[in-house]
Amino acid sequence: MKKPVQFPIQRALAIELGKLGTPAVLRYDIARITWHLYKGRTYEGQPLAIKLEVLDTRAFFRIEKMLQSNGILQSLPGVTGQAAYGLIGGNLSDHNAVICSIDPFCYLSHLSAMEFHGLTDRMPEQIYISTPASTEWTAFAVERMVKDLGEDWAAYSASGLPRLGRTSVNKLGKRPVHRYSSIHRGAFRSIKDSPVRVATLGRTFLDMLREPVLCGGIAHVLQVFKEHAATSKRLIFDELDRHGTKIDKVRAGFILEEICQLHDPRIDAWVECAARGGSRKLDASADYEPKFSERWMLSINTATGME
């Protein structure tokens, strides 16, 4: 009897990696897809050209080297080690898509999110991302691996094959990557048919209040509020009411009323957050100034354009 034609494992893996729809792939994803191919033993109705019953590290390294030699996997300058690769046919010049492929729990934030939402005409020299703090990131990674591997998780974990770990990315192309970590994970949305994730519009305004230095500076933040807050006020109000601290609401209230000339009962409600006798400042990074808003109990320690 004629032996059935075997399907090359490298070809099957290249097809499956392409289905991810990302310009870059994690080494972990290469390994876990290969693991599933080994377990299935067939691809597109043909037996796979494999001998081992279960994937081991030696076989994986050999397959990985073949994919590199064939140009399917490409090194990514700025990425430490071999934690991730560029994928053949992927648009590696789309740095937003690349960084979101490399860190599955990050999203574009601050000035990068402002650019994405059309709030600024500045071209950020850096790529700004927000990502969970280390402990939370690790917990998300374990949860993802358990979901990916199901009943095989224990065996995969014991195999020594690459696990999902945090990848150190210093820069992509010539653009440094600025990583912002917080114990509070912000609100973001995924872009359809793209690996890109970006802070929601409301969260982007909240980030401008909290970290103006990462958003082009306080003067730029005030200008953006003045130009765009009126058309986005419902989203700003919702974000502040759900996730804003007292000082966030005080800063927002002053900016929306005094600079943007917006008036709303929801802004009036934030006046209760004002605290007399404190040292609250409009720009947290600048020195305290005696110029003061009595309504908002806030040091106006930056130029507002109202002088």
Backbone torsions as a table, in degrees:
resi	resn	phi	psi	omega
1	MET	NA	137.2	-178.4
2	LYS	-71.2	132.6	-178.8
3	LYS	-71.4	132.9	-179.2
4	PRO	-63.6	146.9	179.6
5	VAL	-68.2	132.7	-178.7
6	GLN	-93.1	145.9	-179.5
7	PHE	-91.6	124.4	-178.5
8	PRO	-61.5	131.9	-178.5
9	ILE	-62.3	-36.3	-179.5
10	GLN	-64.5	-38.8	179.6
11	ARG	-67.3	-43.8	178.4
12	ALA	-60.8	-41.8	-179.2
13	LEU	-66.4	-41.3	178.8
14	ALA	-61.3	-39.7	178.8
15	ILE	-64.7	-46.1	-178.4
16	GLU	-66.3	-37.6	177.6
17	LEU	-65.0	-38.0	178.2
18	GLY	-63.1	-29.4	179.9
19	LYS	-70.6	-15.4	178.5
20	LEU	-66.0	-26.7	178.2
21	GLY	71.5	28.3	-179.1
22	THR	-121.7	148.8	179.0
23	PRO	-76.0	-19.2	179.4
24	ALA	-132.1	152.0	-179.2
25	VAL	-129.8	144.4	176.2
26	LEU	-80.0	146.8	176.6
27	ARG	-58.9	-35.9	177.1
28	TYR	-59.4	-43.4	-179.1
29	ASP	-65.3	-36.5	176.3
30	ILE	-61.3	-44.9	-176.9
31	ALA	-68.2	-44.2	-175.7
32	ARG	-71.9	-31.5	175.1
33	ILE	-69.1	-41.1	176.9
34	THR	-61.6	-40.2	177.7
35	TRP	-57.4	-46.7	-179.4
36	HIS	-66.5	-35.9	177.6
37	LEU	-64.3	-42.0	177.1
38	TYR	-61.4	-40.9	-178.7
39	LYS	-67.6	-38.8	-179.4
40	GLY	-73.5	-31.3	175.9
41	ARG	71.5	-14.8	179.6
42	THR	-132.1	160.8	176.5
43	TYR	-149.5	126.3	-178.0
44	GLU	51.7	41.2	175.2
45	GLY	80.8	0.7	179.6
46	GLN	-114.6	146.8	176.3
47	PRO	-67.1	141.1	177.9
48	LEU	-78.6	147.3	-179.5
49	ALA	-81.5	72.2	178.8
50	ILE	-133.5	151.6	-178.1
51	LYS	-109.6	-37.3	-176.4
52	LEU	-74.3	149.6	176.4
53	GLU	-74.7	-37.0	-178.1
54	VAL	-132.6	138.7	179.1
55	LEU	-63.4	133.8	172.8
56	ASP	-121.5	174.6	-174.8
57	THR	-63.3	-38.0	-178.1
58	ARG	-63.2	-45.3	179.2
59	ALA	-66.2	-39.8	179.8
60	PHE	-63.5	-45.3	-179.6
61	PHE	-60.4	-37.4	179.7
62	ARG	-66.2	-44.2	178.3
63	ILE	-64.2	-41.9	179.4
64	GLU	-59.3	-44.3	179.6
65	LYS	-63.1	-39.8	179.1
66	MET	-63.6	-41.6	179.5
67	LEU	-65.7	-34.1	176.1
68	GLN	-69.4	-44.7	-178.8
69	SER	-63.1	-33.5	-179.9
70	ASN	-83.0	-2.3	178.8
71	GLY	81.4	5.6	179.3
72	ILE	-72.1	-37.1	175.5
73	LEU	-109.3	133.7	-179.2
74	GLN	-125.5	146.0	179.1
75	SER	-67.8	151.4	179.7
76	LEU	-114.5	106.5	177.0
77	PRO	-57.8	134.7	-179.7
78	GLY	97.1	-13.5	178.9
79	VAL	-97.9	122.8	-177.3
80	THR	-68.4	133.9	177.2
81	GLY	65.5	-150.8	179.5
82	GLN	-115.9	37.0	-177.3
83	ALA	-68.5	-24.5	-178.9
84	ALA	-151.0	156.9	180.0
85	TYR	-133.1	154.3	166.4
86	GLY	-77.4	146.1	-177.1
87	LEU	-106.4	136.9	-179.2
88	ILE	-53.3	134.1	-179.4
89	GLY	85.6	-10.0	-179.7
90	GLY	-79.4	147.5	179.2
91	ASN	-85.6	90.8	-176.3
92	LEU	-75.2	-8.9	176.1
93	SER	-80.3	-12.9	175.5
94	ASP	-84.6	84.7	-173.0
95	HIS	-64.4	-30.8	178.1
96	ASN	-63.8	-43.1	178.9
97	ALA	-69.2	-36.3	-179.4
98	VAL	-65.6	-48.4	-176.9
99	ILE	-65.7	-35.5	178.2
100	CYS	-73.1	-20.6	174.3
101	SER	-77.7	-35.6	-176.3
102	ILE	-77.8	-38.4	177.1
103	ASP	-113.8	100.4	-174.0
104	PRO	-69.0	-7.7	-177.8
105	PHE	-115.7	9.2	179.1
106	CYS	-96.3	169.7	172.8
107	TYR	-152.6	155.1	177.0
108	LEU	-65.6	137.6	-178.2
109	SER	-145.5	177.9	175.3
110	HIS	52.1	-129.9	-173.3
111	LEU	-64.6	-32.0	177.6
112	SER	-66.5	-39.2	177.1
113	ALA	-69.6	-37.6	177.4
114	MET	-60.8	-42.5	177.6
115	GLU	-63.9	-44.7	-178.7
116	PHE	-59.6	-41.5	-177.4
117	HIS	-83.8	0.8	178.8
118	GLY	74.7	25.6	179.9
119	LEU	-87.7	-15.6	-177.7
120	THR	-140.9	150.3	174.6
121	ASP	-101.1	7.1	176.7
122	ARG	-76.5	143.1	175.6
123	MET	-99.6	105.8	-176.1
124	PRO	-59.7	130.4	175.5
125	GLU	-71.0	-27.7	178.1
126	GLN	-108.4	161.5	171.6
127	ILE	-99.2	117.4	-177.7
128	TYR	-97.2	121.9	176.6
129	ILE	-128.9	151.9	170.0
130	SER	-111.2	140.2	-176.8
131	THR	-147.0	151.5	-177.7
132	PRO	-61.0	155.3	173.4
133	ALA	-61.0	159.1	-169.9
134	SER	-51.9	-49.4	-177.2
135	THR	-63.1	-43.9	179.6
136	GLU	-67.3	-39.1	178.9
137	TRP	-58.5	-45.7	-179.6
138	THR	-62.0	-40.0	178.4
139	ALA	-64.3	-42.2	176.5
140	PHE	-60.6	-40.0	-178.0
141	ALA	-64.0	-44.6	178.7
142	VAL	-62.9	-42.8	178.0
143	GLU	-59.8	-42.4	179.1
144	ARG	-64.5	-43.7	-178.7
145	MET	-65.7	-39.9	177.7
146	VAL	-61.6	-41.5	178.6
147	LYS	-66.8	-42.3	-178.6
148	ASP	-64.5	-38.8	-168.8
149	LEU	-104.8	-14.2	175.4
150	GLY	54.5	-129.1	-177.3
151	GLU	-66.3	-14.0	179.0
152	ASP	-88.2	-1.4	-173.8
153	TRP	-56.5	-47.3	-177.1
154	ALA	-63.3	-43.9	-179.7
155	ALA	-66.7	-41.6	179.1
156	TYR	-63.9	-45.1	-178.4
157	SER	-59.7	-34.9	-178.8
158	ALA	-82.9	-10.4	-173.3
159	SER	-76.5	-20.4	-175.8
160	GLY	86.2	4.1	178.1
161	LEU	-72.1	158.8	-177.2
162	PRO	-55.5	135.6	176.1
163	ARG	-104.5	165.5	177.3
164	LEU	-75.6	112.7	-179.1
165	GLY	-133.1	163.5	-178.6
166	ARG	-70.2	129.0	-177.7
167	THR	-98.3	130.7	178.1
168	SER	-83.0	117.9	-179.9
169	VAL	-122.5	112.0	-179.9
170	ASN	-84.4	-41.6	179.0
171	LYS	-159.5	158.2	173.6
172	LEU	-121.8	121.2	-171.0
173	GLY	63.4	-125.4	177.8
174	LYS	-103.2	7.4	-175.1
175	ARG	-100.8	117.4	175.5
176	PRO	-62.5	150.3	176.7
177	VAL	-104.2	122.0	177.0
178	HIS	-100.4	114.1	-177.7
179	ARG	-99.3	123.3	178.7
180	TYR	-111.7	120.3	-179.4
181	SER	-113.4	142.3	179.7
182	SER	-148.2	153.0	176.5
183	ILE	-72.7	-15.6	178.4
184	HIS	-103.4	114.3	179.7
185	ARG	-79.2	125.7	-176.5
186	GLY	-76.6	169.1	178.0
187	ALA	-81.8	133.0	179.2
188	PHE	-143.9	167.6	176.3
189	ARG	-133.0	151.8	177.8
190	SER	-92.0	141.2	-179.8
191	ILE	-88.9	130.8	-175.8
192	LYS	-58.3	136.4	177.7
193	ASP	57.9	32.9	-179.5
194	SER	-152.6	150.1	174.9
195	PRO	-78.5	-4.2	-174.3
196	VAL	-71.0	135.6	171.4
197	ARG	-122.9	142.8	-174.9
198	VAL	-143.7	145.4	176.2
199	ALA	-55.0	141.5	176.4
200	THR	-62.9	163.7	-178.4
201	LEU	-62.1	-43.4	178.9
202	GLY	-62.0	-43.5	178.9
203	ARG	-65.4	-32.9	178.9
204	THR	-63.7	-41.6	175.9
205	PHE	-64.5	-39.8	178.2
206	LEU	-63.9	-41.3	177.3
207	ASP	-62.4	-33.9	177.6
208	MET	-62.7	-36.4	178.4
209	LEU	-70.0	-38.5	-173.7
210	ARG	-82.2	-39.6	-175.0
211	GLU	-132.4	64.1	-177.6
212	PRO	-59.0	-28.8	-179.0
213	VAL	-64.6	-25.0	177.5
214	LEU	-90.7	2.2	-175.3
215	CYS	-123.5	27.5	178.2
216	GLY	93.3	2.9	-179.9
217	GLY	97.2	158.3	-175.0
218	ILE	-62.5	-36.5	-179.8
219	ALA	-63.0	-40.0	179.0
220	HIS	-68.7	-40.6	178.5
221	VAL	-59.1	-45.6	179.6
222	LEU	-62.8	-38.2	178.3
223	GLN	-65.8	-41.1	178.9
224	VAL	-64.8	-43.3	176.4
225	PHE	-58.7	-44.5	-177.4
226	LYS	-62.1	-37.5	-176.4
227	GLU	-83.8	-29.1	-168.8
228	HIS	-124.0	-11.9	-174.4
229	ALA	-63.4	-35.9	-176.6
230	ALA	-61.4	-39.9	-178.2
231	THR	-80.9	-12.3	-177.6
232	SER	-119.9	15.8	-169.5
233	LYS	-63.3	-35.5	179.7
234	ARG	-62.4	-43.0	179.2
235	LEU	-67.0	-37.2	177.8
236	ILE	-65.0	-47.2	179.3
237	PHE	-59.2	-46.9	-178.0
238	ASP	-60.9	-44.3	-178.7
239	GLU	-65.4	-44.2	179.8
240	LEU	-64.9	-41.5	-179.4
241	ASP	-66.8	-33.9	-177.7
242	ARG	-84.8	-41.4	-169.6
243	HIS	-125.2	-5.3	-177.0
244	GLY	-77.5	142.2	172.5
245	THR	-82.4	176.7	179.4
246	LYS	-61.2	-43.8	-179.5
247	ILE	-68.9	-33.1	175.2
248	ASP	-59.5	-44.0	-177.3
249	LYS	-70.2	-35.8	177.6
250	VAL	-64.8	-48.2	179.2
251	ARG	-62.0	-45.3	-179.9
252	ALA	-62.7	-42.7	-179.0
253	GLY	-60.1	-45.8	178.6
254	PHE	-61.6	-47.9	-176.9
255	ILE	-63.1	-46.0	-176.8
256	LEU	-66.2	-40.3	-178.9
257	GLU	-77.6	-52.9	-169.7
258	GLU	-83.5	-34.7	-176.9
259	ILE	-97.6	-42.7	-177.6
260	CYS	-90.6	-11.3	179.7
261	GLN	58.1	41.2	176.4
262	LEU	-103.6	142.5	-179.7
263	HIS	-135.1	132.6	-174.9
264	ASP	-160.6	145.3	177.6
265	PRO	-56.7	-29.7	-179.5
266	ARG	-70.3	-31.5	174.8
267	ILE	-69.7	-43.0	179.1
268	ASP	-56.7	-36.2	-178.5
269	ALA	-65.4	-26.5	-177.9
270	TRP	-74.7	-15.0	179.6
271	VAL	-58.4	-29.3	178.5
272	GLU	-61.6	-19.6	-179.9
273	CYS	-80.7	-12.5	-179.6
274	ALA	-69.0	139.9	-176.4
275	ALA	-122.9	119.8	179.4
276	ARG	-75.4	142.6	174.9
277	GLY	86.0	2.9	-179.8
278	GLY	-92.8	-172.0	179.4
279	SER	-121.8	37.6	-179.1
280	ARG	-69.5	141.8	-175.8
281	LYS	-128.6	148.3	176.5
282	LEU	-63.2	-46.4	176.7
283	ASP	-106.8	106.9	-175.0
284	ALA	-62.9	-24.6	-175.5
285	SER	-86.2	-10.3	-176.5
286	ALA	-102.7	164.1	-179.9
287	ASP	-68.6	156.1	177.0
288	TYR	-67.2	138.6	177.5
289	GLU	-124.6	148.0	-177.7
290	PRO	-69.6	-21.1	176.9
291	LYS	-60.2	129.4	-164.3
292	PHE	-141.0	142.6	172.1
293	SER	-96.8	114.5	-179.5
294	GLU	-67.5	-37.6	-178.8
295	ARG	-64.8	-41.6	-174.5
296	TRP	-103.4	1.6	178.7
297	MET	50.1	52.1	-169.2
298	LEU	-135.8	131.6	173.7
299	SER	-73.7	121.6	179.4
300	ILE	-90.7	82.9	-170.2
301	ASN	-98.1	31.1	175.6
302	THR	-154.0	158.0	177.5
303	ALA	-66.4	133.7	-177.3
304	THR	-113.4	-7.6	-175.5
305	GLY	83.0	4.8	-179.4
306	MET	-101.0	-4.7	-175.5
307	GLU	-66.9	NA	NA
